[in-house]
Amino acid sequence: MLQDICVADLSNAVKVNGYTCKDTAQVTPQDFYF
């Protein structure tokens, strides 16, 4: 599945090559910062 963004899901216990991505419906503006 191709995704435009991938916000790391730090609460997920499954880690394959790093962290899994959050469901895009669960992503909020607070997930991004400069």
C-alpha positions as CSV (number, residue, x, y, z in Angstrom):
1,M,0.0,0.0,0.0
2,L,1.4,3.4,-1.0
3,Q,1.0,6.1,1.5
4,D,1.5,9.9,1.2
5,I,2.5,10.2,4.8
6,C,3.7,7.9,7.6
7,V,3.4,9.0,11.2
8,A,5.1,6.5,13.5
9,D,2.8,4.6,15.8
10,L,5.0,4.6,18.9
11,S,2.4,2.7,21.0
12,N,2.3,-0.4,18.7
13,A,4.3,-3.3,20.0
14,V,4.9,-4.7,16.5
15,K,8.1,-3.3,15.0
16,V,9.1,-4.4,11.5
17,N,12.1,-2.4,10.2
18,G,11.3,0.4,12.7
19,Y,7.8,1.5,13.8
20,T,4.5,0.9,12.0
21,C,2.5,3.8,10.7
22,K,-0.5,5.3,12.4
23,D,-3.9,4.8,10.7
24,T,-4.3,8.0,8.6
25,A,-7.7,8.5,10.3
26,Q,-5.9,8.8,13.7
27,V,-3.3,11.3,12.5
28,T,-3.7,14.8,14.0
29,P,-1.9,18.2,13.4
30,Q,-0.2,17.6,16.8
31,D,1.7,14.7,15.2
32,F,3.7,17.2,13.1
33,Y,6.2,19.8,14.3
34,F,9.1,21.9,13.1
